[in-house]
Amino acid sequence: MEKRKESVTMNKEKQLYNYIKSTFIDEHIKKDYEEKNKNTKQIIRLCKEEYGFDDEVVIKIFKRIYYSTERQKRLNRYQFDFMKGMAEAWNRNNVRTKEDVRRYYKNLEDEIVSIINRDLTELEKCEIESLVYKYRVRERDIIDKIKEKGELDIYNLGVLGK
């Protein structure tokens, strides 16, 4: 019985990998193809086995990066690092389902908006996302810096990522 469960789990992971590969990785670009396959498998394994994310959440990570780099039409090493940072941040904040992702962004944005008394601009949202995912700055550190300054200054927040 245990072997059957393991087989079903491996099959589901392979299906998820094949979906992500066919949707987000440009097979026509042979250079770096093997590396991309390896990185894709590592991200899926990290998200599924170590963090316990739903398939929808794993796909959301790939979608978020892929569609933000539309001009490039392919994933590179930096985007895989960004995805890993995203997975780490979501895991740190107990994000496991699609609903958890929505709640995570809403809570973070609401807390910042309550401090600065205005909506965030798209540039500010991107900067905060970059600090969390690319530079691995904890959300709490961002909130504390904004409280300390009494305002949201993306240039002052940038020092958190250095």
C-alpha positions in Angstrom: 0.0 0.0 0.0 2.8 2.4 0.9 4.6 1.8 -2.4 1.3 2.6 -4.3 1.0 5.9 -2.4 4.6 6.8 -3.3 4.0 5.9 -6.9 0.9 8.1 -7.1 2.8 11.0 -5.5 5.7 10.6 -7.9 3.2 10.5 -10.8 1.4 13.7 -9.7 4.8 15.5 -9.3 5.8 14.4 -12.8 2.5 15.7 -14.2 3.0 19.0 -12.4 6.6 19.2 -13.8 5.4 18.4 -17.3 2.7 21.1 -17.1 5.2 23.7 -15.9 7.8 22.7 -18.5 5.4 22.8 -21.4 3.9 26.1 -20.3 6.8 28.2 -19.0 10.0 26.8 -20.5 10.9 27.5 -24.1 12.0 24.2 -25.5 13.2 25.8 -28.7 16.1 27.4 -26.9 18.5 24.4 -26.6 21.2 26.4 -24.8 20.6 26.1 -21.0 17.8 23.7 -21.5 19.2 21.0 -19.3 19.9 23.6 -16.6 16.4 24.9 -16.8 15.0 21.4 -16.4 17.1 20.8 -13.3 16.1 24.2 -11.8 12.5 23.6 -12.5 12.6 20.2 -10.8 14.4 21.7 -7.8 11.8 24.5 -7.4 8.9 22.0 -7.7 10.6 19.6 -5.2 11.2 22.5 -2.8 7.6 23.7 -3.0 5.9 20.3 -2.9 8.1 18.2 -0.6 9.7 20.6 1.7 7.0 23.3 1.9 3.9 21.3 1.2 2.4 23.8 -1.3 -0.7 23.0 -3.4 -0.1 22.5 -7.1 -1.9 25.8 -7.8 0.6 27.7 -5.6 3.6 26.1 -7.4 2.0 27.1 -10.7 1.4 30.6 -9.4 5.1 31.0 -8.6 6.0 30.1 -12.1 3.3 32.3 -13.6 4.3 35.3 -11.5 7.8 35.2 -12.8 7.1 34.1 -16.3 4.5 36.8 -17.1 6.7 39.5 -15.4 9.4 38.7 -17.9 7.2 38.7 -21.0 9.8 40.3 -23.2 12.4 37.6 -22.5 10.0 34.7 -23.1 12.2 32.4 -21.1 13.3 31.8 -17.6 16.9 32.5 -16.6 19.0 31.7 -13.5 18.0 35.0 -11.7 14.3 34.2 -12.1 14.8 30.8 -10.6 16.6 32.5 -7.7 13.6 34.9 -7.4 11.2 31.9 -7.4 13.1 30.3 -4.7 13.0 33.5 -2.6 9.3 33.7 -3.3 8.8 30.1 -2.1 10.9 30.7 1.1 8.9 33.9 1.9 5.5 32.1 1.4 6.6 29.2 3.5 7.8 31.5 6.2 4.3 33.0 6.2 2.5 29.7 6.2 1.2 30.1 2.6 0.1 26.7 1.3 -3.0 27.3 -0.9 -4.1 29.8 -3.5 -6.3 31.5 -0.9 -3.3 31.8 1.4 -1.4 33.6 -1.4 -4.2 36.1 -1.8 -4.4 36.7 2.0 -0.6 37.1 2.3 -0.5 39.9 -0.3 -3.6 41.6 1.2 -2.3 41.5 4.7 1.1 42.8 3.8 -0.4 45.6 1.7 -3.0 46.5 4.3 -0.4 46.8 7.0 1.8 49.1 4.9 -1.3 51.2 3.8 -2.4 51.6 7.4 1.0 53.1 8.3 1.3 55.5 5.3 -2.4 56.3 4.9 -2.5 55.9 1.2 -2.5 53.2 -1.5 0.7 51.7 -2.8 1.9 52.6 -6.3 2.9 49.8 -8.7 6.6 50.9 -8.3 6.3 50.5 -4.5 4.7 47.1 -4.8 7.5 45.9 -7.2 10.2 47.3 -4.9 8.7 45.5 -1.8 8.4 42.3 -3.8 12.0 42.6 -5.0 13.2 43.1 -1.4 11.3 40.1 -0.1 12.0 37.6 -3.0 15.3 38.7 -4.5 17.1 40.0 -1.5 15.4 37.8 1.1 14.4 40.7 3.4 11.8 39.7 5.9 8.4 41.4 5.6 8.6 42.4 9.3 11.9 44.3 8.6 10.2 46.3 5.8 7.2 47.1 8.0 9.6 48.2 10.9 11.6 50.4 8.5 8.4 52.1 7.3 7.2 52.6 10.9 10.6 54.1 11.8 10.5 56.6 8.9 6.7 57.2 9.2 6.5 57.0 5.4 7.3 54.7 2.5 10.4 55.8 0.7 11.5 53.1 -1.8 15.0 54.5 -1.9 15.4 54.1 1.9 13.9 50.6 1.7 16.6 49.6 -0.8 19.2 49.7 1.9 17.5 46.7 3.5 18.5 44.6 0.5 22.2 45.5 0.6 
